[in-house]
């Protein structure tokens, strides 16, 4: 078991899938739940077919809004923000966005 998955983690199939929440882990089998529309689905998958779900960059904006200046500074380093006329986000636009 290469990944350290735990109950409550959000995962995806390594081959691609919707994000799913781990409900139970027994040996090398993992019970996951996810929604299709308004219907909850459950399925058991082999542990080694799953990987942790990483949110896309766009979802970090809400985290930034909650995290204030420290979060902005962190994202600035991550995006390599500069004040030059390059194809990057400038800090004034980033702060204005939040």
Backbone bond lengths (Angstrom), bond angles and torsions (degrees), N, CA, C in turn:
res aa  C-N    CA-C-N  psi(-1)  N-CA   C-N-CA  omega(-1)  CA-C   N-CA-C  phi
1 X - - - 1.454 - - 1.523 108.99 -
2 X 1.319 115.96 101.20 1.453 120.09 -173.92 1.532 113.29 -78.26
3 X 1.328 118.40 -36.85 1.457 120.92 -179.66 1.519 108.77 -90.05
4 X 1.339 116.68 153.91 1.451 121.30 178.19 1.518 108.69 -102.89
5 X 1.323 117.20 74.16 1.455 122.51 -178.26 1.514 110.18 -85.21
6 X 1.347 115.81 144.90 1.457 121.46 -178.70 1.525 109.53 -135.53
7 X 1.322 116.58 160.97 1.460 121.77 175.96 1.526 108.56 -56.84
8 X 1.329 115.63 133.15 1.470 121.15 -179.49 1.516 113.17 97.81
9 X 1.343 118.12 -18.03 1.477 120.44 177.11 1.519 110.03 -65.05
10 X 1.328 115.01 148.67 1.458 121.11 173.04 1.522 106.93 -97.36
11 X 1.330 115.75 128.13 1.462 121.78 -174.29 1.526 110.45 -132.06
12 X 1.317 114.99 168.56 1.466 123.01 171.29 1.516 107.40 -135.59
13 X 1.319 116.27 158.38 1.448 119.21 170.87 1.516 108.83 -68.05
14 X 1.303 118.37 143.18 1.461 121.73 177.92 1.529 110.82 -59.74
15 X 1.315 117.10 -27.81 1.464 121.20 178.77 1.525 112.56 -84.56
16 X 1.357 116.63 -5.24 1.461 121.86 178.98 1.514 112.10 108.55
17 X 1.319 116.29 135.26 1.464 122.28 178.05 1.523 108.20 -173.59
18 X 1.321 115.64 177.41 1.455 121.23 171.43 1.534 107.90 -71.90
19 X 1.340 117.43 154.84 1.468 118.71 174.16 1.536 110.04 -60.92
20 X 1.333 115.63 140.30 1.458 122.00 -178.79 1.528 108.28 -133.26
21 X 1.329 116.24 151.80 1.464 121.61 178.23 1.520 109.51 -104.01
22 X 1.327 115.76 132.29 1.467 120.71 178.22 1.526 109.24 -74.04
23 X 1.343 115.19 126.87 1.462 120.75 178.63 1.525 112.57 -104.75
24 X 1.329 116.29 -31.39 1.463 119.61 -178.25 1.520 108.89 -156.58
25 X 1.333 115.37 144.27 1.460 121.77 174.97 1.525 107.60 -126.88
26 X 1.327 115.60 123.02 1.472 121.17 177.01 1.518 108.09 -132.37
27 X 1.319 115.79 113.39 1.465 122.13 -177.18 1.523 109.13 56.19
28 X 1.338 118.11 -116.69 1.467 119.68 -179.17 1.529 111.98 -107.43
29 X 1.344 116.61 20.41 1.459 121.54 177.60 1.520 110.43 -114.98
30 X 1.348 115.22 137.95 1.460 121.44 -175.97 1.527 108.55 -125.98
31 X 1.336 116.14 123.17 1.458 121.42 175.51 1.520 108.24 -88.87
32 X 1.338 116.11 123.26 1.458 121.94 -178.59 1.522 110.47 -119.47
33 X 1.335 115.76 154.49 1.460 122.12 176.44 1.518 109.09 -131.13
34 X 1.336 116.10 145.75 1.458 122.65 177.03 1.519 108.15 -156.23
35 X 1.318 116.88 166.80 1.457 121.54 179.51 1.517 110.99 -104.14
36 X 1.315 115.59 138.12 1.459 123.33 166.43 1.519 104.64 -116.93
37 X 1.335 115.87 102.03 1.460 119.73 -172.10 1.519 108.45 67.86
38 X 1.340 116.39 -122.68 1.473 120.75 179.13 1.522 112.03 -102.99
39 X 1.337 116.82 8.64 1.457 121.53 -176.39 1.524 110.14 -106.46
40 X 1.343 114.96 127.57 1.465 118.81 177.98 1.529 109.04 -81.67
41 X 1.309 114.95 137.71 1.457 122.47 179.10 1.529 108.67 -115.33
42 X 1.328 116.46 149.54 1.469 122.78 177.31 1.519 108.21 -132.91
43 X 1.302 115.54 141.80 1.470 119.58 176.59 1.522 108.13 -157.22
44 X 1.315 116.66 148.55 1.455 122.39 176.20 1.525 108.45 -100.82
45 X 1.327 115.40 132.82 1.460 122.04 -178.89 1.529 109.48 -125.86
46 X 1.312 116.48 154.42 1.463 120.97 172.94 1.531 108.46 -68.29
47 X 1.322 116.40 137.70 1.465 122.39 -176.65 1.529 111.65 -52.16
48 X 1.318 117.14 -42.97 1.466 120.63 -174.34 1.533 113.72 -75.94
49 X 1.342 118.08 0.05 1.470 120.32 176.35 1.526 112.21 -95.15
50 X 1.350 116.54 -3.24 1.461 121.10 -175.08 1.518 111.74 -109.43
51 X 1.332 115.16 152.16 1.463 121.49 172.65 1.525 107.93 -139.44
52 X 1.327 115.70 155.91 1.458 120.29 179.57 1.523 109.57 -63.00
53 X 1.338 116.38 137.67 1.458 121.86 177.75 1.518 108.63 -82.08
54 X 1.325 116.59 127.76 1.460 122.42 177.37 1.517 107.45 -110.74
55 X 1.319 115.92 122.96 1.462 120.24 -178.97 1.519 110.73 -64.62
56 X 1.331 116.71 145.99 1.465 119.63 175.17 1.526 110.54 -66.43
57 X 1.318 116.93 162.06 1.458 122.88 -177.02 1.521 112.33 -55.02
58 X 1.329 118.35 -36.38 1.454 120.91 -176.66 1.518 112.66 -56.83
59 X 1.327 117.49 -32.76 1.458 119.82 -177.66 1.525 112.16 -73.83
60 X 1.338 117.60 -8.25 1.464 119.89 178.20 1.533 111.69 -74.46
61 X 1.332 118.73 -17.36 1.468 119.64 -177.69 1.521 111.39 -60.02
62 X 1.338 118.32 -39.76 1.461 120.11 179.21 1.524 110.14 -67.07
63 X 1.308 117.57 -39.80 1.458 121.63 176.53 1.517 109.96 -61.41
64 X 1.334 117.15 -40.96 1.459 120.82 177.88 1.519 111.21 -61.79
65 X 1.316 116.61 -44.21 1.463 120.38 -178.64 1.523 110.64 -60.66
66 X 1.329 117.33 -36.07 1.460 120.68 178.94 1.526 111.72 -79.54
67 X 1.344 117.16 -28.76 1.459 120.66 -171.81 1.513 115.51 -89.38
68 X 1.320 119.17 -13.69 1.455 122.57 177.44 1.514 114.04 67.88
69 X 1.323 115.90 -150.84 1.465 123.45 -172.21 1.531 112.54 -60.04
70 X 1.321 117.37 -37.55 1.459 119.93 -178.94 1.534 109.85 -63.14
71 X 1.316 116.94 -41.81 1.462 120.87 178.87 1.520 110.82 -66.95
72 X 1.332 117.13 -39.11 1.463 120.91 178.44 1.520 109.84 -62.41
73 X 1.316 116.60 -44.06 1.454 121.10 178.96 1.520 110.37 -60.46
74 X 1.320 116.98 -42.22 1.452 121.67 179.74 1.524 110.97 -63.37
75 X 1.333 116.92 -45.69 1.457 119.72 179.93 1.521 110.79 -68.51
76 X 1.329 117.62 -33.77 1.459 120.64 178.04 1.520 110.63 -56.93
77 X 1.319 116.29 -44.25 1.463 120.46 178.87 1.521 110.33 -67.08
78 X 1.324 116.02 -38.79 1.460 120.09 -177.53 1.525 111.14 -65.77
79 X 1.312 118.09 -39.77 1.459 121.89 -177.60 1.523 112.83 -91.06
80 X 1.322 117.49 -2.55 1.456 122.48 -178.21 1.535 110.75 54.72
81 X 1.320 114.47 53.97 1.463 120.45 -177.15 1.520 110.30 -68.61
82 X 1.330 115.80 136.74 1.456 120.37 177.03 1.516 109.34 -135.81
83 X 1.317 116.58 166.64 1.456 121.58 178.98 1.524 111.88 -94.99
84 X 1.319 118.55 3.44 1.453 122.10 179.33 1.522 110.08 -78.53
85 X 1.311 116.89 164.54 1.457 121.48 177.73 1.524 109.71 -81.78
86 X 1.310 115.57 70.35 1.453 121.99 178.83 1.525 108.17 -116.96
87 X 1.298 116.11 173.50 1.458 120.79 179.12 1.525 110.77 -83.58
88 X 1.316 115.65 61.05 1.457 121.95 175.77 1.511 107.94 -134.68
89 X 1.320 115.84 166.85 1.465 120.64 178.37 1.519 108.48 -82.19
90 X 1.319 117.72 130.68 1.457 119.97 176.86 1.520 109.57 -84.84
91 X 1.322 117.20 154.53 1.458 121.04 -177.81 1.524 111.57 -60.96
92 X 1.333 118.29 -39.44 1.464 118.92 -178.91 1.535 110.91 -63.74
93 X 1.330 117.98 -36.05 1.465 120.50 176.87 1.520 110.05 -70.47
94 X 1.327 117.30 -38.06 1.445 121.18 180.00 1.515 110.22 -64.40
95 X 1.326 117.91 -47.50 1.458 121.64 179.34 1.514 110.37 -64.65
96 X 1.351 117.10 -40.67 1.445 121.09 178.43 1.515 112.35 -63.35
97 X 1.332 116.05 -33.57 1.461 120.86 179.91 1.517 111.24 -65.80
98 X 1.317 115.48 -39.03 1.462 120.73 -177.06 1.504 109.02 -76.09
